[in-house]
Amino acid sequence: MRTTSNKKDIPIRTLPKEYGHGIAVSKVSAASFLADDETMHAHRHDYHFFVLQEKGVTHTEIDFEQHVISTPTILYQSPNQVHRALKVENIEMYMLIISNENIHPDYLKLLQSIAPLKPLPIQFKELTIVRQAFNLCTNLYERTSDKLYLPSLQDSCNALAGLIISLYLKQVKPSESLSRFERITNEFFRLLEHAFLTKKRPSDYAETLHISVSYLNECVKDVTGHSVSYHIQQRVILEAKRLLYHSDKSVKEIAAILGYDDYPYFSRLFTKAAGMNATGFRNKNRE
């Protein structure tokens, strides 16, 4: 993979064009994983990342939350998530890297609706079929001389992506069984992920959803235990933490990126939400 960055940005790992027209599939051992030193440093991807960890132990950090994976597990990481590997031990792992253009539109829409996702342990029956799907993709990936190389690779990788998405969806309550409160809350979170840089008031989201602010608050608080304002604030603060930790931008620059022209207000907001000021957070987490 190729990493592009400048001093003031979170590094973004890009997929070189020679890697299968926006697709790469591989089986990874601990030795090959550790040989890629960049995986141990915080970065984003500009592609979708599907993983099956079959054996071993992985210590990883995704958006400031640490995970220890020690049983067969699938993992999906979206392009906007910041992550790094902390430690790997005796791993056997499969990886699929695929660009937006190669994912079936229905799968892409589903991923956007359920992300971000956490590592998901799987049982033996599920492990077997996911491994088989990865092996098929890996074998087809090597058959570059086939006349139907790209379409067959796209089809097999989409089948694999669909399988992994289906396993995640088993953990999600079916839409037809959701209450009205739950449906509205899910819609709010989908809107929030795309609009948090520009929409900071509960009324912005209530207006888009064609409901009153009080009803939106009632729905969200009933489902999550927190108000709409709380979730807006938390999403903004997460992005601020990403930029503080993984870039050299000044706090004032970060405030502007996040849509706050009033720097002192943003500074107070961050301190209240994080329990320390922005500079303190940066220093503490870079020690």
N, C-alpha and C positions, 0 to 999 in steps of 0.2 A: 504494500500500500504506500501511497505517497502522502506526506503531510505538508499542508500549506499553512503558513502562519506569518504574522509579523509580531513585533514585540508586544503590541497592545491588543492582541486578539487571542481567543481560545483556539488552539490548533484544530484544524479540520482535516481529517484523513480522507483523501479522495481516492477513487478507483481509477487507476490508469486505463486509458482507452484500449490498450492491448489485452486487458483482462476480460476477454469474452464479451465484448460489446456491452459492458455494464453488468456482467455477472461473473462471479468467481466462487468456486466451490472447492473445499479442501478438507482433508483429515489432518488434525493437528496433534502433535505430541508435545510433552513438556519441553523437550529440547528445541523444537522448532518455534514454540510459543515464546520461550525466553530469548531466542535469537533475535526476535523483533522487539528491540528495546523500547520502541515508541509506545507499545501497548501498556507499559508500566507508567506512562505519563498521561495526565488528564487530556482528553481530546473529545471532539465530536466526530461523527461521520457525515458524509453527504449522501449516504446510501442506507438501505435497510439491512439489518444484521440479524440473522437467525442462527442459533447455536443449539447443538445437542452436546452436552457434556455427559459422556458415557461412564467414565471412570475417573478416579482421582479426587483431589480437593482444590477448589479455586476460592481465593479470597479476592473479592472485587468491590469496587465502590461506584455506585451510580447515583448521581445527584446528591452527594453527601450522605447517602445511606449505604452502609457496608453489608455485604452478603457473604456468607460462607456456604459454598455449594459442595456437598460431599456425597450426594446420591445422584442417580441418573436424573437429569434436569434439562428442560428446554428453556431458552431465553430469547426474547425479542427485544432489540434496542432500536428505537426510532432515531432518525437523523438529528433531532434536536437535543438528545440527551448527552450529558457530559459524563464520562466514565473513565475508569482506569483499572487495570489489574494490579493487585497488591502482592499476591503470592500465588504460585501454582505448584502442586505436588502430584507427580505421577499421573498426569491427566491424559485421557484419550478423548478427543473432542472433534466434532464436525462443525464447519462453519459455511454458511451461505451468505454471500454479499450480493445484493441486487439493487439496481437503481429503480427509481420511480417508473421510468419508461417501460421496464420489463415486467412489472407487477400487474396482474389483472386488475382492472379498475374496481371491481367489486371487493377484492381483497384489500386494495389500498384504502377504500372507504371504510372497511371494517377496522383496519389497523388504526386509522385516524380516530375512530370512535371509541376504541378501547384502550389506546395508549395513554399514559405510560404503563408498562407492565413489569411485574417483578419476576424473578426466576421461578419456574414452576416445576416441582418434582413430578416425575411420571412413574407409572408402574411398569412391570415387565412387559405386559402385552403392548402397551403404548410404545415402550422403548424399542421393541422389535420392529414395529412398522415404521417408526421414524428413522431408525437406523437403515432399514431397507430403502426408504425413500432417499436418504442422504447418499447411500452407496450408489443408487441408480444415477443420481445427479452427478456424483463424483466421476463415475465411469463415462457418462455422456460428455462431461466437461473436457475430458481428455481426447475425445474423438473428433478432433478439429477438422479432419479431412472428409467427414461425412457431408454429403450434399445438402442434407436437411439439418445440419449441425445446430444453427441458431434456433430455429423454431422448435426442434425437439428438446433442446436444452431449456428454452423458455417454458415449454409445457411441463417438463419434469420439475423444474424449480418452482413453478406456480403450484403444482400438485403438492410439493413439499411445504411451501408457504401456507397453502390452504389447510393442510393437515395440522400444522402447528397452530394456526389461528383457531381451528376447530377445537383443539385441546384447551386453548385459553378460553374459548367461548363456553366450554362446559362449566367454567367457574363463574360465568356471568348469568345472572337471572334472565330467563327468556323475556323478551320485550312484551309479549302478550300477557305475561303475569305481573308486570310492573304496575304499581299504583300510579295514579296521576301525579302524586308528589314525586315519586321516583323518576317518572318520565321527564318532568319539568327540571328536576335537579340534574339529570344526565344531559339535557339540552343546555342547561346553564354551563356545565363544565366544558362541553364541546365549544360553546361560544367563548368562554373564558380563555381557553388555550390559544385561540386564534386572535383574540382581541385585547388581551390584557395590557398591551403596550399603549393602546389608545383609549380604551374604555375603563374608567376607574370608578364610576359610580354605579350603585345597584340599579338606578333608574335607566342607565344605558342598556342593561341586559333585560330588564323588565319590558322596556319599550320594544326591543327586538322580538321578545317572546309574546308580545301582545297581552301582557297581564300586568296587574298592579305591583308596585314595589312590595307592599305588605304581603301580598299572596306569594310572591317569589321568595321572600324571606321566610315565610311560614313553611313552604315546601322544603327549601334547602336546610333549614334548621331542624325540621322534623327528621330528615333523612340522615344528616351528617352531624347534627349537634352544634353546628356553628352557623353564623350568619353569612349572608352574601358578601358583606364588606370584609369579613374575616378571610374568606377564600380568595377574594380579589387581592387583598393585601399579601396573603401567603404566596400567591403565584408570582407577584411582583418581587417579593423578597427572595424567593428561590432564584429568580433570574439575576437579581443583584448579587447574591452569594456566588453564583456561577462566575460572574464577571469579576468579582473581587478576588476570588480564589485562583481563577485560571487566566487572568489577563493582568496587564499593568496599567489599565486605564485608571485615571483618577476617579475619586468618588463623585466629583462634580460631573465628569464625563459620563459616568454610569447613570447618574440621576437623569441627565439629558436623554440618554439612549432609552431609558425606561419611561420617558414622557413627563418628567418633572422639571419644569423650568425653575421652580422654587426650590433651590438646593437645600436651604435650612429645613424646609418642611420634609423633604425626602430623608434628610439625615435624622430628624426626630422620629420619623416613621420607621426607619430601619432599626434604630436603637430600641424602640418600643417592642418591635416584633422579634428581634434577634437577641435581646437582652444585653447587647453591647453595641458600641458604635461601629460604623463600617470599617474604619481604620483598625480598630481593635480586632474585629473579626478577621480581617486580612492577615494581620500580624500573627494572631493566635493559630490560624490554620496553615501558615507557612513556616511555622517553627520546625 
